[in-house]
Amino acid sequence: MVELLRRQGVSGVVLNAMMQVKRHLFAPPSLSDQAYGDYPLPIGEGQTISAPHMVALMCDYLELNKGEKVLEIGAGSGYHAAVIAEIIGEEGQVYSIERIKWLVEFSTENLKRAGYKNVTVILADGTLGLPEYAPYDKISVTCAAPDVPPPLLEQLKTGGKMVIPIGRYRQTLYVVEKKNGVKREGKCDVVFVPLVGRYGFKEYQDD
Ligand code: SAH
């Protein structure tokens, strides 16, 4: 898989991080033997850990640098946050928002077991962002949104980048750049679970 990603042009920095993070520590125990296949894994309640190649591509599009402050929406298992943390190093900080309480516990436990101290998982509606620690150098949205939630754009630094899948059933993965206005570039077709919340898809809301 690493060879395939290298051929697709994924940077060495991202590939090194992918090789450091032990995905089996983030999979449910019954699926840990499948942790190194390049496909999404179910983590319960219809949620999934993204396929490794998708995590790699999203990190690559963000052009992460050491020491950055990154906001993730959708902690899930904590795997994607761990890859980001590996790239930005101990001097960087990841804040990851998750709306399902037991997934906050699951991801926090997994990240602790894997030794990541620079990731904080927070129970909240990620469509509102996390104004306490804003602005962010980069924002990674790991669920499908109807459009860019305005609070996330506000909380992105000038010069910062966001990756976000936009669309209902199938989505386009966009890179949004805030620099002399806002520039959006569609990169590829993707399939993510829906973003639920104030600026998410209302029909999936059950609370
Ligand atoms: N990044 C994760 C995979 C995320 S799956 C990983 O590496 O494992 C998408 C996650 O987004 C799910 O856990 C889902 O509960 C969460 N989610 C959906 N809407 C959300 C919202 N408004 N705020 C925070 N999390 C949300």
Residues whose N, C-alpha, C, O or C-beta is under 5 A from the ligand:
A	BS01	SAH	Q47 T48 I49 S50 I73 G74 A75 G76 S77 G78 Y79 H80 A81 I97 E98 R99 I100 L103 A124 D125 G126 T127 T142 C143 V193 P194 L195 V196 G197
